[in-house]
Amino acid sequence: MTANGATYGVRDEYSFLRRVLVRRPGHEFANMRQYGLWGYPGKPDLVKAQAEHDEFTSILKREGVDVIQQEEVHPDKREPMFTRDSSVMTPEGAILCRSGNPLRRGEEEYSARVYKALGIPIIHAIDGEGTLDGGDTLWLDPDTFLVGHSYRTNHEGYRQLRSAMEGACVKRVIQIPLPHYTGPSYLIHLMSLISPVDRDLAVVHTRYAPIILLELLKERGIDWIEVPDGEFRLGPNVLAISPRNVVIHAGNPVTKRRMEERGCRVHEYKGEQISDIPCGGPTCLTRPILRSA
């Protein structure tokens, strides 16, 4: 749905973010006893995490974004604040994901309840042997959707998503092989490497970027801002609120300066508990529901 008065629909990563789904850390975050399973160096601080998340969402609200809170979460679901991963939004409705990490299975059920309450259609749910994380997906342009092949997203998940989207929602769905890096314990999502910030500009860490991804950018006339190695962890993770109006985690000064030099307005938030420790930036913390010109 893309006409005036629309309540959902996404077909790029940079037009005006009108509506977004987030999850403020709650009881599931406070009760994280087995934090070592998640790679956390220590037990998270709920009070600090909530304050950081409030700071982050206040930026979005000041910029005119309708921020929708995903309220209901089972206490065993540890990372539902990363709402990007549990679904994909298309012009026709939502696709529910099924994470390749068994610990995160079921998070999509809570996103589904929000969508149903909002009257947003669910056009497919990844099932069977398919796995898919929303962080492995992005709109390269309105005609091209990319799906990373990672330790969280397998070929069957890609096949199901392509079957649900290609033709009805987008002209072309392309699978992008992602690097092993250090293995499943330090995950690289597709959006760990690239964030589009305008029709012709993206933020990219090229050292680990697949060649096919860089070739696609060149073919479409999309220039990129290089993220230095020292800022690889969260520097490429940039949320566009509108073209060249972006949010980035504090602590990436070179990436910030390079974006500003290319005409970007950059908002920073501090997120030790919600971004540094779990390693998830502003795109991870958000599932865009509606973008429009």
N, C-alpha and C positions, 0 to 999 in steps of 0.2 A: 504494500500500500504506500503510494508516494504522492498522492494528490493533496491539495490543501485540506487541513483538518485531519491528516493521518495521525495515528497513534503509535504506529510501528513501521519499520522498514529501514533496511540498511543496504547500501550497495557501494560504499567506499569507506575509507578510514579517516577522512579529513573534512568533509562538509560539516555544517553546523550540528553539533551534538545537542539534540533537543531533549532526549530522554535516555536515562541510563539506569541499569540495575546494579546495586551494590549490596554488600553485606557488612554491617558494622560488627566488629568482633564482639562476641557475646559469651554465653555460658560454655560453649564448646571450646573457646580459646582459653578461658580460665581453667578448665578441667583437663588441660593437656598434660597428662602425667607421663605419657610415653613419648615425650618430645624428641627423644633420640631417634625414633623410627622415622621422623620427618627431617632429620638432619639439623635440627635446631641445637645450638650450643648450650642452651639453658631454657628453663621454663619461662614462657612469655609473661609479660606484665600486662594484665588486662586493662588497668586504668590508663597506663601510658598508650597502649594500643588504641583504645577508644578515643583518646585525645588526639592522637595522630590521624586517625581515620576522620574525625570531625574536622580537623584542619584541612585535610585533603578534599572532603566533600564540600566544605565551605567555598573553596576555590571554584568548584563546578557551579555551585548555586549562584555565586556572584556573577558568573558569566552567563547566567540565564538557563542553566540546564535543570530539567526536572529530574531530581534524584529520587529514585524509588528504592526503598529498603526491603531487602529480602529478610523477613523476620523469622520464620519458623525453620529451625535447624536441629537435627538430632544431635545430642551431646557427643556422639562418637565421630561426627564429621568435623575434621580438624581444620580444613582450609577452605571452607565455603566463602570466605571473604574474597577469594580469587574467583569472582563470578564469571570472568571471561571463559574459564575452562569448561563450564557445565552446559553451554549451549552456543549455537551459532544463530545470528539473526540475518534473515534474507528479506528481500522485498515482499515475499509472500507469507512470511511467518517464521517461526523458530524451528531449529533442528536441535534435538536433545543429544548431548554427547554421552559417551561411555568411556571413562578414563582408562588408560592403560595401567594406571596405578590402582591396584585393588583397594587401597586404603581410601581412595576418593570416589569409589563407586557409590552411586546413590545421591550425590550432590545434585544431579540433574533433576531429581524428583522435586526438589524445593523450588528450583527455577520454573519448572513446569506448573506448579501451583500458582506462582505469581502470574505467569502468562495466561493461564486460564481465568484468573480473577480479572485480568485486564482485557480479556476478550481477544487475545492474540492467538492465532492459529498455530498449532504444532504440526508441521508438515511431515516430520519423520523423527524417529528415535533410533539411534545407532544400537544394534542388537547383535545377538549371536556371538560370533568370534570377532566382530568388529570393535575396534577401540579408536577413540578420537578425543583429543583435548582441544578446546577452543583456542588455546594459546598457539596451536599449530596451524591456525587458519587466518587468512586476511584477504581483503579485497585489494588487488593490485590496481585495478581500475573498475569502472562499472560493468565492464564486459568480461573481466578476468578474475577468478577466485583461485587462491593458492592454498594448498594443503601440504604441510610438512609431513615427511615420513620419519618418525622419531621413535623413541622408546615408549611414548605414550599414544602414538597414532600409527596404526598399522595399515597395510594395503586394503584390507577388507573394510575398515572404517572409511578410508578414502573412496572406495568403490561405492559404498552405500550413499555417502554424501554426494558424490558426483551424480549418481542416479537420481537423487532427490532434487538436485539443483540445476543440472545442465539442461538448457533448453527452456525450462520454466522460469528460473530465477536469474540465470547468467548464461552467456554464450559458451564460456570455456572454463573448466575446472582443471587445474594443473597440479600434479604431485611434485613436491620438491624434496629430494633426499637431504637429510640433515646429518651433520658430522657426529661421529661417536664421541668426540672430545674425551672426557674422562669416564664415560659410561653412564649407566642409569642413575648412579648416585648423585651426579651433578647434571641435571637435565638441561638440554638446550631445546627450547621450543623454537618454532619459526620466528615468533615475535621476540625472541631473545636476540635476534640478529638484525631486524629491520622494523621500522615504524614509518609508514607514509605520513607526511605532515602537510602535503598539498598535492594538487593534481600532478605536478612535475617535480616534486622534491620528496626525498625520504631520508631518514637517519639510518645509517647502516654501519655495522662492524664487518668489514670486508675480509678480515683474516680467516674467519670461519664461514663466511657466506658461500653457499654453493655457486659454482660457475653459472649454472642455469638461471639462478636468481639474478645475478648481475647482468647476464645477457638479456633477460626479460626487461630489466630496467632500461638498458640501453636501447632496445628495440622500440620501446614506448616513449623514449625521450624524457625519462625520469632521471634527473640528476640526484646525487646523494651527498650528504654530509657525513664525513668519516668520523667514526667514534674511535678514539685512541685505545690501545690495549689496556691502559691503566683504568679505563672507565667501562670496560666490556661488561662488567657484572650487571649494571643497571642503566648504563648510558644509552644503549639502543632502544630502551623501553620508554617510549614517548607517546603520550596521549594527545591527539589533536582535538581541541574543543571546536575549532573552526580552522580554515586554512591559515597556516603559520601562526596560530594561536594555540600554544601547547603547554602541557604540564609534564614536568620531569622531577625525579627524585633529587633532592639536594645532595651535593657531593660529586657532581659531574661538571666541574667548571669549564673544561675545555669544550665538551659537547655543547654546553649552554652558550659559550661565547661564539662558537661556530654557527649555531642556530641563529643567534642574534645578528651576526654578520650577514646572514642570508634573509634578513627581514622578519624573523620570527619574534613574537612576543612570548616570553618564557615565564611561566609560573612555577615556583619551586615549593615543595612540601618536605618536611622532615619526617622520616618514617623508620626509625630504628626497629620498632617492634613489628610493623606491618609490611616493611619492604626489605630492610637490610638483613634481618635474621632469617626470614623465610625466603628471601631472594625473589621478590615479585614486585614489579613496578606499577605505574599507574594504569597501563593497559591491562595488567593482570587483575587489578582491583575493580575493573569495570566491564560490564557487558552492555555496549551500546544497543539500545532498543529502537531509537529513531534518530536518523540523520537526514537533514534536508538542506537545500540551498538557502 
